[in-house]
Amino acid sequence: MVPTQPIISLLVIFALSLLIVRIGSIALRMTGLSPDVASFQSTSAFSGAGYTTEEAEQTVATSERRKIIKALIRLGSVGLVSVIASLVLSFTDSQGGNGLNLVYILTGVVLLVLAARSEWLNRLLTPLIEWSLERTTDLELRDYTEMLGLQREYRVAEIDVEEDDWLANTTPDECDLSDEGILLLGIQRNGSYVGAPGSDTEIKPGDSVLLYGKEDRLQELSERNASDVQSHKDAVEEHEEELETEDRLIK
């Protein structure tokens, strides 16, 4: 006879773990993290993996995010993972029916994972979780990925500036970045970061610049050398045409 109660208990605990990770992921996204980073850090905190990466440092950079991570770590340390392991071992220790028990468990886990990855379920569940978090916490939804259009053709890119690059030994005004539809967000220099630099801030060889713009334009700019004036003219003309098209659509 198949022990249905332990199997159901195991699947309920597994489903609860998936739900907790999902709630944590959405809560982190509501603080401004991208969906991919929020999902990974939520899973990491709940499982106790504790990856030490630059993304992890960003995750604990604010008090709101630290509270979320702390809650996930505590819930993970309650013993849900250990309970799952214990239940699995109990099936192994029981006599007879081990193969059938394993089939039931694996089937249930696969179905739960497929349900968790379902786009339809995500569209239904995510707004409910966001609504609940907004009602019960002081989190404010700030989906910067959507706001900046990063899910489309726009990107934020970090470019290392070398001596013979178009950006070297010049300022945003001098190289007409804005005329190409590119914004300078920051400069990394000698271990320090200059956020929102002025239009007359000189970009030096060895700097790493953080730029916002269309992906293809950023890629071309990263490979452009200082003498390539024609590529700059083409980029400016292309951006002007895009602005004219946008104006017509707005009107």
NORWO-V474416 format. One record per run of one state. SS is the DSSP state (H for helix, E for strand, C for the rest). FROM is the first residue (numbers start at 1). TO is the last residue. Records with the same first field share a line. If there is no record, write none. Layout:
BEGIN
SS->FROM-TO / FROM-TO
END
This chain:
BEGIN
C->1-3 / 30-34 / 48-53 / 60-62 / 94-97 / 117-118 / 137-143 / 148-153 / 161-164 / 166-169 / 172-177 / 181-182 / 190-191 / 196-201 / 204-207 / 224-224 / 226-228 / 251-251
H->4-29 / 35-47 / 54-59 / 63-93 / 98-116 / 119-136 / 144-147 / 178-180 / 215-223 / 229-250
E->154-160 / 165-165 / 170-171 / 183-189 / 192-195 / 202-203 / 208-214 / 225-225
END
